Amino acid sequence: MSDKEQLRYKYKIKRKYFQHAAREVADGAVLDAALSAYSCYDSFFIYHSYGSEADTHTLIDELLKADKRVYLPRIEGGEMLAVRYFGDGSALVKNSFGIYEPSGEPANEEIDICITPLLAVNPQGYRLGYGGGYYDRYFSAHKGIRRVGLGYFLQYGEGFAPEKWDEPLDEFVCERGIIYFGR
């Protein structure tokens, strides 16, 4: 197992065992921080949380209630596309990884902010993802989008260096608040 695979495993385990009341409280704090910091934006590209990821379902619902444009990711031909989501759960289809993706046409307009999943993030804003490179390629193609990692403070730390293709985040939202990286 490579060093990165070991780190992915370590952070998956840490996140998996962060549960019950502590997770519920943390998810509420993450939601509050994200809504207060980013309510000024109109359009959001946001992951549909799965498994032990920080919850985004409530955040998506709140953004839709506030008449924000919400886009969810869909993987097609090895690339990640942003597809408009209107809150209709029946418009979601489970992919081969068990993750729900939106049906519909990909967006062709600029999106203000991308709420990004991660396994870990280092103090320079580089995220350790799941290894597919989808978000790095998306960020490389959409330079103007604000890049926000979402997770728990236990996912913040040292232990990995970026690869040459890694794209840094602007900030990381966790239950302790927002950590800014100065990008």
Backbone as a printed PyTorch tensor [residue, N CA C, xyz], in Angstrom:
tensor([[[  0.8470,  -1.1850,   0.0000],
         [  0.0000,   0.0000,   0.0000],
         [  0.8890,   1.2430,   0.0000]],

        [[  0.6180,   2.1780,  -0.9170],
         [  1.4120,   3.4130,  -0.9910],
         [  1.1250,   4.2990,   0.2160]],

        [[  1.9800,   5.3140,   0.3980],
         [  1.7810,   6.2590,   1.5100],
         [  0.4260,   6.9490,   1.4160]],

        [[  0.0540,   7.3580,   0.2010],
         [ -1.2390,   8.0410,   0.0320],
         [ -2.4010,   7.1000,   0.3180]],

        [[ -2.2820,   5.8540,  -0.1100],
         [ -3.3440,   4.8860,   0.1780],
         [ -3.4650,   4.6520,   1.6760]],

        [[ -2.3370,   4.6060,   2.3770],
         [ -2.3560,   4.4450,   3.8400],
         [ -3.0250,   5.6430,   4.5020]],

        [[ -2.7030,   6.8490,   4.0100],
         [ -3.3370,   8.0470,   4.5670],
         [ -4.8430,   8.0530,   4.3020]],

        [[ -5.2390,   7.6700,   3.1030],
         [ -6.6680,   7.5950,   2.7970],
         [ -7.3660,   6.6410,   3.7530]],

        [[ -6.7610,   5.4940,   3.9690],
         [ -7.3300,   4.5000,   4.8730],
         [ -7.4410,   5.0780,   6.2910]],

        [[ -6.3790,   5.7170,   6.7600],
         [ -6.3450,   6.2990,   8.1070],
         [ -7.4730,   7.3200,   8.2820]],

        [[ -7.6230,   8.2210,   7.3210],
         [ -8.6440,   9.2600,   7.4570],
         [-10.0580,   8.7110,   7.2750]],

        [[-10.2190,   7.6800,   6.4600],
         [-11.5310,   7.0380,   6.3500],
         [-11.9340,   6.4160,   7.6840]],

        [[-10.9890,   5.7750,   8.3490],
         [-11.2690,   5.1550,   9.6480],
         [-11.5860,   6.2300,  10.6910]],

        [[-10.7780,   7.2930,  10.7350],
         [-11.0330,   8.3770,  11.6940],
         [-12.4410,   8.9440,  11.5070]],

        [[-12.8080,   9.1690,  10.2560],
         [-14.1140,   9.7520,   9.9660],
         [-15.2350,   8.7590,  10.2640]],

        [[-14.9910,   7.4930,   9.9760],
         [-16.0070,   6.4580,  10.2070],
         [-16.3870,   6.3730,  11.6820]],

        [[-15.4020,   6.4910,  12.5690],
         [-15.6640,   6.3440,  13.9960],
         [-16.0310,   7.6550,  14.6850]],

        [[-16.1310,   8.7110,  13.9460],
         [-16.6470,   9.9840,  14.4710],
         [-18.1470,   9.9460,  14.2070]],

        [[-18.9300,   9.6090,  15.2250],
         [-20.3400,   9.3490,  14.9640],
         [-21.2370,   9.7540,  16.1170]],

        [[-22.4970,   9.4860,  15.9520],
         [-23.5700,   9.7170,  16.9100],
         [-23.7080,  11.2030,  17.2470]],

        [[-23.8060,  11.5260,  18.5280],
         [-24.0770,  12.8980,  18.9540],
         [-22.9610,  13.8540,  18.5310]],

        [[-21.7170,  13.4060,  18.6370],
         [-20.5990,  14.2780,  18.2610],
         [-20.6870,  14.6660,  16.7880]],

        [[-21.0220,  13.7190,  15.9310],
         [-21.1570,  14.0010,  14.4970],
         [-22.3420,  14.9310,  14.2510]],

        [[-23.4610,  14.6940,  14.9190],
         [-24.6440,  15.5400,  14.7300],
         [-24.3530,  16.9850,  15.1160]],

        [[-23.6770,  17.1650,  16.2480],
         [-23.3200,  18.5190,  16.6800],
         [-22.3560,  19.1610,  15.6750]],

        [[-21.3670,  18.3970,  15.2330],
         [-20.3920,  18.9120,  14.2650],
         [-21.0770,  19.2790,  12.9530]],

        [[-21.9770,  18.4140,  12.4580],
         [-22.6900,  18.7240,  11.2150],
         [-23.5010,  20.0070,  11.3450]],

        [[-24.1290,  20.2170,  12.5090],
         [-24.8800,  21.4570,  12.7320],
         [-23.9780,  22.6740,  12.7110]],

        [[-22.8050,  22.5650,  13.3290],
         [-21.8540,  23.6870,  13.3500],
         [-21.2970,  23.9620,  11.9550]],

        [[-21.0220,  22.9080,  11.1950],
         [-20.5360,  23.0680,   9.8170],
         [-21.6050,  23.7610,   8.9780]],

        [[-22.8480,  23.3250,   9.1110],
         [-23.9660,  23.9340,   8.3850],
         [-24.0720,  25.4240,   8.7150]],

        [[-24.0600,  25.7550,   9.9930],
         [-24.1660,  27.1610,  10.4090],
         [-23.0180,  28.0040,   9.8500]],

        [[-21.7960,  27.4810,   9.9150],
         [-20.6350,  28.2240,   9.4080],
         [-20.7420,  28.4440,   7.9090]],

        [[-21.1370,  27.4050,   7.1780],
         [-21.2410,  27.5230,   5.7220],
         [-22.3390,  28.5000,   5.3230]],

        [[-23.4920,  28.4080,   5.9620],
         [-24.5950,  29.3080,   5.6050],
         [-24.2640,  30.7600,   5.9290]],

        [[-23.6280,  30.9960,   7.0700],
         [-23.3210,  32.3920,   7.4160],
         [-22.2120,  32.9640,   6.5350]],

        [[-21.2600,  32.1480,   6.1380],
         [-20.1370,  32.6550,   5.3380],
         [-20.4520,  32.7970,   3.8550]],

        [[-21.3390,  31.9620,   3.3210],
         [-21.5000,  31.9120,   1.8700],
         [-22.9000,  32.2620,   1.3710]],

        [[-23.7490,  32.7660,   2.2350],
         [-25.1160,  33.0950,   1.8080],
         [-25.1500,  34.2260,   0.7820]],

        [[-24.0630,  34.9630,   0.6410],
         [-24.0060,  36.0500,  -0.3370],
         [-23.8170,  35.5360,  -1.7710]],

        [[-23.4720,  34.2690,  -1.9310],
         [-23.2820,  33.6910,  -3.2600],
         [-24.6180,  33.2010,  -3.8170]],

        [[-24.7090,  33.1530,  -5.1390],
         [-25.9550,  32.7380,  -5.7940],
         [-25.9430,  31.3060,  -6.2920]],

        [[-24.7560,  30.7730,  -6.6310],
         [-24.7140,  29.4390,  -7.2340],
         [-23.6710,  28.5730,  -6.5440]],

        [[-24.0480,  27.3280,  -6.2970],
         [-23.2450,  26.3900,  -5.5250],
         [-23.1230,  25.0610,  -6.2470]],

        [[-21.9040,  24.5970,  -6.4160],
         [-21.6200,  23.2510,  -6.9100],
         [-21.2300,  22.4730,  -5.6630]],

        [[-22.0460,  21.5100,  -5.2750],
         [-21.8850,  20.8780,  -3.9720],
         [-22.0440,  19.3660,  -4.0720]],

        [[-21.2140,  18.6700,  -3.3690],
         [-21.3070,  17.2070,  -3.3810],
         [-22.5210,  16.7370,  -2.5850]],

        [[-23.0780,  15.6270,  -2.9880],
         [-24.2000,  14.9880,  -2.2940],
         [-23.5700,  13.9670,  -1.3480]],

        [[-23.5220,  14.2880,  -0.0460],
         [-22.7490,  13.4790,   0.8940],
         [-23.1760,  12.0170,   0.9010]],

        [[-22.1780,  11.1980,   1.1850],
         [-22.3210,   9.7510,   1.1110],
         [-21.5080,   9.1310,   2.2410]],

        [[-22.0490,   8.1110,   2.8830],
         [-21.3110,   7.4090,   3.9250],
         [-20.9560,   8.3110,   5.0870]],

        [[-19.6800,   8.3570,   5.4370],
         [-19.2370,   9.1220,   6.6060],
         [-18.7970,  10.5490,   6.2760]],

        [[-19.0610,  11.0130,   5.0570],
         [-18.7130,  12.3900,   4.6960],
         [-19.5310,  13.3830,   5.5250]],

        [[-18.9890,  14.5790,   5.7100],
         [-19.7450,  15.6380,   6.3710],
         [-21.0510,  15.8450,   5.5960]],

        [[-22.1410,  15.9470,   6.3300],
         [-23.4700,  16.0180,   5.7280],
         [-23.6480,  17.2750,   4.8820]],

        [[-24.1410,  17.0830,   3.6700],
         [-24.4980,  18.2290,   2.8230],
         [-25.9840,  18.2520,   2.4920]],

        [[-26.7300,  17.2430,   2.8740],
         [-28.1530,  17.1750,   2.5030],
         [-28.9310,  18.3590,   3.0670]],

        [[-28.7100,  18.6860,   4.3330],
         [-29.4020,  19.8250,   4.9390],
         [-28.9410,  21.1310,   4.3090]],

        [[-27.6480,  21.2460,   4.0300],
         [-27.1150,  22.4490,   3.3830],
         [-27.7510,  22.6350,   2.0090]],

        [[-27.8610,  21.5660,   1.2470],
         [-28.4940,  21.6390,  -0.0740],
         [-29.9390,  22.1020,   0.0710]],

        [[-30.6750,  21.5290,   1.0220],
         [-32.0760,  21.9300,   1.2510],
         [-32.1820,  23.4060,   1.6150]],

        [[-31.2980,  23.8740,   2.4860],
         [-31.3330,  25.2840,   2.9080],
         [-30.9890,  26.2210,   1.7520]],

        [[-30.0420,  25.8390,   0.9330],
         [-29.6820,  26.6620,  -0.2260],
         [-30.8540,  26.7470,  -1.2020]],

        [[-31.5140,  25.6320,  -1.4300],
         [-32.6760,  25.6340,  -2.3330],
         [-33.8110,  26.4910,  -1.7690]],

        [[-34.0490,  26.4110,  -0.4620],
         [-35.0870,  27.2380,   0.1810],
         [-34.7730,  28.7210,   0.0280]],

        [[-33.4820,  29.0600,  -0.0170],
         [-33.0460,  30.4540,  -0.1510],
         [-32.9620,  30.8850,  -1.6160]],

        [[-33.5190,  30.0760,  -2.5150],
         [-33.5370,  30.3630,  -3.9530],
         [-32.1450,  30.4730,  -4.5730]],

        [[-31.2080,  29.6920,  -4.0600],
         [-29.8740,  29.6230,  -4.6500],
         [-29.8860,  28.5650,  -5.7480]],

        [[-29.0100,  28.7230,  -6.7320],
         [-28.8550,  27.6950,  -7.7620],
         [-27.8890,  26.6380,  -7.2230]],

        [[-28.3370,  25.3970,  -7.2560],
         [-27.5430,  24.2930,  -6.7130],
         [-27.2300,  23.3170,  -7.8410]],

        [[-25.9760,  22.9100,  -7.8970],
         [-25.5010,  21.9440,  -8.8830],
         [-24.8420,  20.7910,  -8.1390]],

        [[-25.0760,  19.5900,  -8.6090],
         [-24.4490,  18.4060,  -8.0340],
         [-23.5180,  17.7870,  -9.0770]],

        [[-22.4950,  17.0600,  -8.6220],
         [-21.5660,  16.4460,  -9.5720],
         [-22.1090,  15.1570, -10.1880]],

        [[-21.7340,  14.9550, -11.4400],
         [-21.9830,  13.6850, -12.1310],
         [-20.7220,  13.3420, -12.9140]],

        [[-20.2970,  12.0990, -12.8130],
         [-19.1150,  11.6480, -13.5320],
         [-19.5620,  11.0460, -14.8550]],

        [[-18.9500,  11.5420, -15.9200],
         [-19.2710,  11.0680, -17.2710],
         [-17.9940,  11.0490, -18.0900]],

        [[-17.6750,   9.9100, -18.6390],
         [-16.4780,   9.8150, -19.4790],
         [-15.2040,  10.2090, -18.7600]],

        [[-15.1250,   9.9330, -17.4610],
         [-13.9310,  10.2460, -16.6890],
         [-13.8310,  11.6880, -16.2210]],

        [[-14.8360,  12.5010, -16.5350],
         [-14.8350,  13.9060, -16.1040],
         [-16.0230,  14.1810, -15.2000]],

        [[-15.8710,  15.1850, -14.3340],
         [-16.9360,  15.5950, -13.4370],
         [-17.6790,  16.7720, -14.0470]],

        [[-18.9930,  16.6410, -14.1140],
         [-19.8550,  17.6890, -14.6590],
         [-20.7390,  18.2550, -13.5610]],

        [[-21.0600,  19.5250, -13.6440],
         [-21.9920,  20.1620, -12.7160],
         [-23.3760,  20.1440, -13.3640]],

        [[-24.3490,  19.5540, -12.6590],
         [-25.7040,  19.4290, -13.1880],
         [-26.6590,  20.1000, -12.2120]],

        [[-27.5140,  20.9580, -12.7180],
         [-28.4640,  21.7050, -11.8710],
         [-29.3830,  20.7280, -11.1450]],

        [[-29.6080,  21.0280,  -9.8720],
         [-30.4650,  20.2010,  -9.0230],
         [-31.5500,  21.0900,  -8.4290]],

        [[-32.7860,  20.6190,  -8.5130],
         [-33.9220,  21.4130,  -8.0520],
         [-34.5560,  20.8550,  -6.7750]],

        [[-33.9310,  19.8650,  -6.1620],
         [-34.4420,  19.3210,  -4.9150],
         [-35.3530,  18.1200,  -5.0840]],

        [[-35.4950,  17.6600,  -6.2950],
         [-36.3450,  16.5080,  -6.5560],
         [-35.4930,  15.2440,  -6.4290]],

        [[-35.6470,  14.5430,  -5.3090],
         [-34.8540,  13.3400,  -5.0740],
         [-34.9980,  12.2960,  -6.1590]],

        [[-36.1320,  12.3050,  -6.8550],
         [-36.3210,  11.3120,  -7.9240],
         [-35.4340,  11.6100,  -9.1320]],

        [[-34.8380,  12.8110,  -9.1820],
         [-33.9410,  13.1660, -10.2810],
         [-32.5170,  12.6640, -10.0190]],

        [[-32.3240,  11.9310,  -8.9070],
         [-31.0110,  11.3990,  -8.5630],
         [-30.9460,   9.9140,  -8.9080]],

        [[-29.8110,   9.5190,  -9.4660],
         [-29.6010,   8.1310,  -9.8730],
         [-28.3270,   7.6350,  -9.1990]],

        [[-28.3610,   6.4290,  -8.6330],
         [-27.1980,   5.8600,  -7.9520],
         [-26.1770,   5.3800,  -8.9900]],

        [[-24.9200,   5.8460,  -8.8540],
         [-23.8670,   5.4200,  -9.7890],
         [-23.2250,   4.1110,  -9.3250]],

        [[-22.2000,   3.6680, -10.0170],
         [-21.5640,   2.3800,  -9.7120],
         [-20.8590,   2.3640,  -8.3590]],

        [[-20.5730,   3.5480,  -7.7790],
         [-19.9540,   3.6340,  -6.4590],
         [-20.9980,   3.7280,  -5.3520]],

        [[-22.2880,   3.7710,  -5.7240],
         [-23.3610,   3.9070,  -4.7390],
         [-23.6700,   5.3440,  -4.3800]],

        [[-23.1130,   6.2900,  -5.1300],
         [-23.3060,   7.7210,  -4.8760],
         [-24.4160,   8.2280,  -5.7940]],

        [[-25.2980,   9.0350,  -5.2350],
         [-26.3890,   9.5900,  -6.0410],
         [-25.8960,  10.7590,  -6.8760]],

        [[-26.2520,  10.7250,  -8.1590],
         [-25.8920,  11.7760,  -9.1110],
         [-27.1500,  12.3050,  -9.7790]],

        [[-27.1180,  13.5720, -10.1930],
         [-28.2910,  14.1500, -10.8530],
         [-28.3970,  13.7360, -12.3200]],

        [[-29.6330,  13.5930, -12.7750],
         [-29.8520,  13.4330, -14.2090],
         [-30.0240,  14.8370, -14.7810]],

        [[-30.0710,  14.9760, -16.0460],
         [-30.2290,  16.2960, -16.6420],
         [-28.9860,  16.7380, -17.3750]],

        [[-29.0940,  17.9250, -17.9420],
         [-28.0070,  18.4810, -18.7550],
         [-26.9680,  19.1760, -17.8850]],

        [[-25.6810,  19.0660, -18.2370],
         [-24.6280,  19.7720, -17.5030],
         [-24.7700,  21.2890, -17.6350]],

        [[-24.3160,  21.9780, -16.6130],
         [-24.3630,  23.4450, -16.6040],
         [-23.3810,  24.0030, -17.6200]],

        [[-23.7400,  25.1290, -18.2180],
         [-22.7890,  25.8040, -19.1030],
         [-22.5490,  27.2310, -18.6410]],

        [[-22.9920,  27.5530, -17.4260],
         [-22.7380,  28.8830, -16.8650],
         [-21.6840,  28.7910, -15.7620]],

        [[-21.1330,  29.9380, -15.4090],
         [-20.1530,  29.9870, -14.3280],
         [-20.8730,  29.7860, -12.9970]],

        [[-20.2190,  29.0810, -12.0970],
         [-20.7520,  28.8160, -10.7650],
         [-19.8500,  29.5270,  -9.7650]],

        [[-20.4560,  30.1180,  -8.7250],
         [-19.7040,  30.9250,  -7.7720],
         [-18.7860,  30.1270,  -6.8590]],

        [[-19.3020,  29.0430,  -6.2980],
         [-18.5880,  28.3650,  -5.2200],
         [-18.7370,  26.8540,  -5.3380]],

        [[-17.6750,  26.1490,  -5.0290],
         [-17.6850,  24.6870,  -5.0610],
         [-17.4380,  24.1680,  -3.6390]],

        [[-18.4110,  23.4580,  -3.0880],
         [-18.2940,  22.8190,  -1.7790],
         [-17.7870,  21.4060,  -2.0440]],

        [[-16.5850,  21.1230,  -1.5650],
         [-15.8090,  19.9700,  -1.9830],
         [-15.6350,  18.9320,  -0.8680]],

        [[-15.8190,  17.6530,  -1.1990],
         [-15.5480,  16.6150,  -0.2020],
         [-14.0520,  16.3690,  -0.0810]],

        [[-13.6440,  15.7570,   1.0200],
         [-12.2390,  15.4390,   1.2060],
         [-12.0750,  14.3800,   2.2870]],

        [[-10.9430,  13.7230,   2.2450],
         [-10.5630,  12.8310,   3.3410],
         [ -9.6920,  13.5850,   4.3330]],

        [[ -8.8640,  14.4940,   3.8240],
         [ -7.9980,  15.3100,   4.6710],
         [ -7.6270,  16.5810,   3.9150]],

        [[ -7.1930,  17.5700,   4.6770],
         [ -6.6940,  18.8070,   4.0860],
         [ -5.5000,  19.2590,   4.9240]],

        [[ -4.4380,  19.7320,   4.2430],
         [ -3.2530,  20.1690,   4.9750],
         [ -3.2790,  21.6910,   5.1710]],

        [[ -2.3650,  22.2340,   5.9810],
         [ -2.3710,  23.6720,   6.2740],
         [ -2.1300,  24.5830,   5.0610]],

        [[ -1.7080,  24.0320,   3.9360],
         [ -1.5320,  24.8260,   2.7240],
         [ -2.7800,  24.7820,   1.8390]],

        [[ -3.8070,  24.0480,   2.2630],
         [ -5.0590,  23.9990,   1.5160],
         [ -5.1520,  22.8770,   0.5020]],

        [[ -4.1890,  21.9860,   0.4910],
         [ -4.2580,  20.8660,  -0.4380],
         [ -5.0590,  19.7410,   0.1970]],

        [[ -5.9880,  19.1960,  -0.5750],
         [ -6.8580,  18.1500,  -0.0570],
         [ -6.3690,  16.7780,  -0.4810]],

        [[ -6.6330,  15.8350,   0.3800],
         [ -6.4510,  14.4330,   0.0540],
         [ -7.8430,  13.9250,  -0.2770]],

        [[ -8.0530,  13.6170,  -1.5430],
         [ -9.3590,  13.1490,  -1.9810],
         [ -9.3760,  11.6410,  -2.0920]],

        [[-10.2510,  11.1470,  -2.9220],
         [-10.4210,   9.7040,  -3.0550],
         [ -9.5370,   9.1030,  -4.1390]],

        [[ -8.7940,   9.9410,  -4.8560],
         [ -7.8140,   9.4340,  -5.7980],
         [ -8.1970,   9.4940,  -7.2610]],

        [[ -9.3890,   9.9940,  -7.5690],
         [ -9.8080,  10.0550,  -8.9650],
         [ -9.3480,  11.3050,  -9.6980]],

        [[ -8.9960,  12.3600,  -8.9610],
         [ -8.5450,  13.6060,  -9.5720],
         [ -9.6480,  14.4550, -10.1780]],

        [[-10.9120,  14.0990,  -9.9480],
         [-12.0330,  14.8100, -10.5700],
         [-12.0830,  16.2840, -10.1720]],

        [[-11.9440,  16.5650,  -8.8790],
         [-12.0260,  17.9630,  -8.4310],
         [-10.8100,  18.7580,  -8.8890]],

        [[ -9.6350,  18.1620,  -8.8810],
         [ -8.4390,  18.8690,  -9.3630],
         [ -8.6010,  19.2610, -10.8300]],

        [[ -9.0990,  18.3520, -11.6490],
         [ -9.3220,  18.6730, -13.0710],
         [-10.4120,  19.7400, -13.2190]],

        [[-11.4520,  19.6460, -12.4090],
         [-12.5230,  20.6340, -12.4800],
         [-11.9820,  22.0190, -12.0980]],

        [[-11.2290,  22.0860, -11.0070],
         [-10.6630,  23.3720, -10.5750],
         [ -9.7060,  23.9360, -11.6150]],

        [[ -8.9430,  23.0760, -12.2480],
         [ -8.0050,  23.5220, -13.2720],
         [ -8.7510,  24.1580, -14.4530]],

        [[ -9.9160,  23.6330, -14.7630],
         [-10.7120,  24.1510, -15.8790],
         [-11.6040,  25.3270, -15.4830]],

        [[-11.8180,  25.5430, -14.1840],
         [-12.7110,  26.6000, -13.6880],
         [-11.9590,  27.4200, -12.6400]],

        [[-11.0230,  28.2090, -13.1060],
         [-10.1070,  28.9420, -12.2240],
         [-10.8110,  29.9410, -11.3000]],

        [[-11.9320,  30.5010, -11.7230],
         [-12.5790,  31.5550, -10.9430],
         [-13.4930,  31.0720,  -9.8300]],

        [[-13.7530,  29.7870,  -9.7480],
         [-14.6810,  29.2780,  -8.7430],
         [-14.0280,  29.2720,  -7.3630]],

        [[-14.7960,  29.6440,  -6.3510],
         [-14.2850,  29.6070,  -4.9750],
         [-14.2910,  28.1520,  -4.5090]],

        [[-13.1750,  27.6930,  -3.9770],
         [-12.9710,  26.2820,  -3.6380],
         [-13.0270,  26.1040,  -2.1220]],

        [[-14.0740,  25.4540,  -1.6560],
         [-14.2950,  25.3010,  -0.2250],
         [-14.3810,  23.8240,   0.1380]],

        [[-13.4590,  23.3700,   0.9760],
         [-13.5250,  22.0150,   1.4980],
         [-14.4810,  21.9800,   2.6740]],

        [[-15.1800,  20.8740,   2.8190],
         [-16.1370,  20.7280,   3.9120],
         [-15.8310,  19.4280,   4.6380]],

        [[-15.7270,  19.4890,   5.9450],
         [-15.4280,  18.2790,   6.7040],
         [-15.3690,  18.5610,   8.1890]],

        [[-14.6610,  17.7030,   8.8860],
         [-14.5090,  17.7990,  10.3370],
         [-13.0650,  18.1530,  10.6700]],

        [[-12.8710,  18.7880,  11.8220],
         [-11.5300,  19.2210,  12.2020],
         [-10.5550,  18.0440,  12.2660]],

        [[-11.0340,  16.8510,  12.5600],
         [-10.1520,  15.6810,  12.6110],
         [ -9.5500,  15.3620,  11.2490]],

        [[-10.0420,  15.9940,  10.1910],
         [ -9.5170,  15.7850,   8.8440],
         [ -8.4500,  16.8130,   8.4670]],

        [[ -8.1680,  17.7450,   9.3610],
         [ -7.1960,  18.8000,   9.1080],
         [ -5.8560,  18.4080,   9.7110]],

        [[ -4.7860,  18.4700,   8.9270],
         [ -3.4880,  18.1660,   9.5030],
         [ -2.3940,  17.9810,   8.4840]],

        [[ -1.2330,  17.6910,   9.0090],
         [ -0.0320,  17.4580,   8.1990],
         [ -0.0350,  16.0180,   7.6970]],

        [[  1.0500,  15.6300,   7.0810],
         [  1.2250,  14.2330,   6.7400],
         [  1.2290,  13.9140,   5.2630]],

        [[  0.9390,  14.9040,   4.4300],
         [  1.0020,  14.6330,   2.9930],
         [  1.3600,  15.9010,   2.2370]],

        [[  2.0640,  15.7020,   1.1530],
         [  2.4680,  16.8160,   0.2930],
         [  1.6580,  16.7310,  -0.9960]],

        [[  1.4330,  17.8660,  -1.6310],
         [  0.6560,  17.8420,  -2.8720],
         [  1.4370,  17.2320,  -4.0310]],

        [[  0.6900,  16.6890,  -4.9590],
         [  1.2530,  16.2460,  -6.2320],
         [  1.2430,  17.4510,  -7.1660]],

        [[  1.9550,  17.3760,  -8.2730],
         [  2.0640,  18.5290,  -9.1720],
         [  0.7170,  18.9330,  -9.7760]],

        [[ -0.2350,  18.0170,  -9.8660],
         [ -1.5450,  18.3120, -10.4550],
         [ -2.5890,  18.7600,  -9.4300]],

        [[ -2.2590,  18.7070,  -8.1370],
         [ -3.2240,  19.0690,  -7.0990],
         [ -3.5250,  20.5660,  -7.1240]],

        [[ -4.7840,  20.8900,  -6.9620],
         [ -5.2550,  22.2750,  -6.9290],
         [ -5.6720,  22.6060,  -5.4980]],

        [[ -5.1590,  23.6900,  -4.9020],
         [ -5.4730,  24.0000,  -3.5050],
         [ -6.8740,  24.5830,  -3.3250]],

        [[ -7.3730,  24.4230,  -2.1070],
         [ -8.6450,  25.0220,  -1.7120],
         [ -8.4080,  26.4610,  -1.2660]],

        [[ -9.4890,  27.2420,  -1.2430],
         [ -9.4290,  28.5960,  -0.6810],
         [ -9.6050,  28.5550,   0.8320]],

        [[-10.4720,  27.6460,   1.2910],
         [-10.7250,  27.5260,   2.7170],
         [-11.3280,  26.1580,   3.0420]],

        [[-11.3670,  25.8750,   4.3260],
         [-11.9040,  24.6190,   4.8400],
         [-12.9050,  24.9440,   5.9330]],

        [[-14.1360,  24.4620,   5.7810],
         [-15.1880,  24.6680,   6.7710],
         [-15.3130,  23.4030,   7.6050]],

        [[-15.2110,  23.5720,   8.9170],
         [-15.3770,  22.4510,   9.8340],
         [-16.1610,  22.9360,  11.0490]],

        [[-16.3720,  22.0650,  12.0160],
         [-17.1730,  22.4270,  13.1900],
         [-16.5190,  23.4960,  14.0610]],

        [[-15.2340,  23.7560,  13.8710],
         [-14.5400,  24.7980,  14.6360],
         [-14.5350,  26.1380,  13.9110]],

        [[-15.1170,  26.1940,  12.7320],
         [-15.1600,  27.4280,  11.9760],
         [-14.5410,  27.2640,  10.5970]],

        [[-13.9970,  28.3500,  10.0730],
         [-13.4290,  28.3390,   8.7300],
         [-11.9340,  28.6000,   8.8230]],

        [[-11.1710,  27.7520,   8.1550],
         [ -9.7270,  27.9280,   8.0620],
         [ -9.4450,  28.4530,   6.6510]],

        [[ -8.8350,  29.6410,   6.5700],
         [ -8.5480,  30.2750,   5.2830],
         [ -7.1060,  29.9700,   4.8700]],

        [[ -6.9140,  29.7300,   3.5880],
         [ -5.5940,  29.3680,   3.0920],
         [ -4.9280,  30.4930,   2.3000]],

        [[ -5.6020,  31.5890,   2.0900],
         [ -4.9840,  32.7430,   1.4510],
         [ -4.7180,  32.6170,  -0.0270]],

        [[ -5.4780,  31.7850,  -0.7240],
         [ -5.2960,  31.6440,  -2.1620],
         [ -5.9490,  32.7940,  -2.8580]]])
